[in-house]
Amino acid sequence: MVCAWAVCPAGAVPKGYLVNADKVSYDHKTGIIEASGHVEAFYKNIRMQADRARANTQSGDFDLKGKVTLMLEEYSLTGDLVF
């Protein structure tokens, strides 16, 4: 499924994941979410921003690239690449 220029509708990605980007795709077979362009993602209590993101919903792993910011409560981490 590809959700372009908007947040994916409910049920498009697994519960607990919220992804907003210029382009978002989710592969139901592999559990991989890929997003690009002004990515803003929320998982549990973590807010993430990046140019590109890839999330494995089966393992909970995220790869974030380009102008990355991670925010957790009062803490913030920035960089070019986070995995």
N, C-alpha and C positions, 0 to 999 in steps of 0.2 A: 504494500500500500504506500502511496506517495501523497503527502499532504503538503501542498505548496502555498507559500505566502500566508500561512496561518498556523494556529495551534491545531494539532491533530484532534479529530473529534473523539469523544469518549468511546472507549473500546478499541481505538485504532492502535494504541500502544498499551502495554500491560499496566494494570493498576499500580499506582505508586510512582509512576513516571509522568512528568509533564514536560513537553518539549515544544518550544516556540522558535521558529527559524524561517528563513526564506524558503528552504526546502527541507523536508523531513521524510524519511522512508523507514519502514519497519518490515522486516522479514519474519513472518510468523513461524517459519520452519526453523530458523537459526536463532531467533530471539534477539537479532541485532537491530538497533536503532542507529541510523546515520542522519546527521543534520549538518547543514552548511548555511552560511550567511546569517550573521547577527543571531547566533544561537544563544538561547537562554533556556536552561534546563533546571528542573527541580527534581530531586530524589531524596526521599526521607526529609531531613531538615537541612539539606545542602542545596545551595543555589549556585549554579555554574553559568558562566558566560564565556563564549569563545567564538572564533571564526568558523571552526569545524569541530564536530563531536561525533564519537562513536561509542555506543553503550551496548554491553552484552547483558541482556536482562536475565540470563540464566546464572551468570557468575556475579553480576553487580559491578563489573569492571567498566570504567570509563576511560576513553582516550580523548583528550582535549588539545586542540592546536590553534595557535594564533590569537594573541591578545587574551590570554586565559585569566579568568578571575574565579576563585572559589571562595564562597562565603559560608561560614558556619557560625551561627550566633554572633558574637562580637569579633570573631577572627576573620581575616581576609588574606588570601594568598594570590599573588599575581605572577605571571610568567608567560613564556611563549609556547611551552609544551608541558603538559601534565598527563601522566599515565599511571 
